[in-house]
């Protein structure tokens, strides 16, 4: 790092036939003495939060703030650490590198839990390089993981490819937090594959929340078959089953059912826990008459 050279002058004087004296100090002048070989780096994620399965863009800024050129400037990102179990997966061919504002050709190497890139040629004194790349958050990331911190080791050689080693200390890191959200999927099945006119048929809707927040005010709409007459609608959530009254849902002229009605009891889907997703089921039972 640069060494500051601080300099301040002072004066003393007299006046009125030496019956009075005074003193004054000048402002401080600072001149930075550059180290011959030194390198700084910062790491910035372009997203503050994450969801499993989405891409995160990272920007690494490298600056040669010494007086000599640097060679073998290398960045090795641990992708959150853990090798094959690392929470981030580098997106192949996503890395772009710029030196002095110009795009340069750079082919990184990657393996589970690590992506490594080496700048071509020298990073001149005062030069700045930017590395931009994306990594995907693992889709199967454990629900207990509430933040991801990945660290990039940044090294170089001073003066030549075989020159003294230069290491950025502390290594640049970036932390992103799990987003607060609800993510509900819907699966529908019938209890019979074949029926006769007059038979009963039950549709079961499974609402699964993979997010860490409760899904509130869920509205379920289903275009029921022609001739399907609703006998009962029930909602099961948190181990409790509630049978809805006819006023809790509406059935339109085209036999489309909407749950709940404007005055009906709201449906919620619990948040996922570390052990399992949140689940609510809705059952619609009826008679089919042709």
ABEGO torsion letter per residue (X at the ends): XBBBBBBBBBBBBBBGGGABBBBBBBBBBBBBBBBABBBBBBBBBABABBBBGBBBBBBBBBBBABABBBBGBBBBBAGGEGEAABABBBBBGABBBBBGGBBBBBBBBBBBGBBBBBBBEBBBBGBBBBBBBBBBBBAABBAABABBBBBBBBBBBBGBAABBBBBBOBBBBBBBBBBBBBBBBBBBBBABABBBBGBBBBBBBBBBBABABBBBGBBBBBBBBBGBBBABBBBBBGGBBBBBBAAABBBBAAGBBBOBBAABBBBBBBBBBAABBBBBBBBBBBBBBX
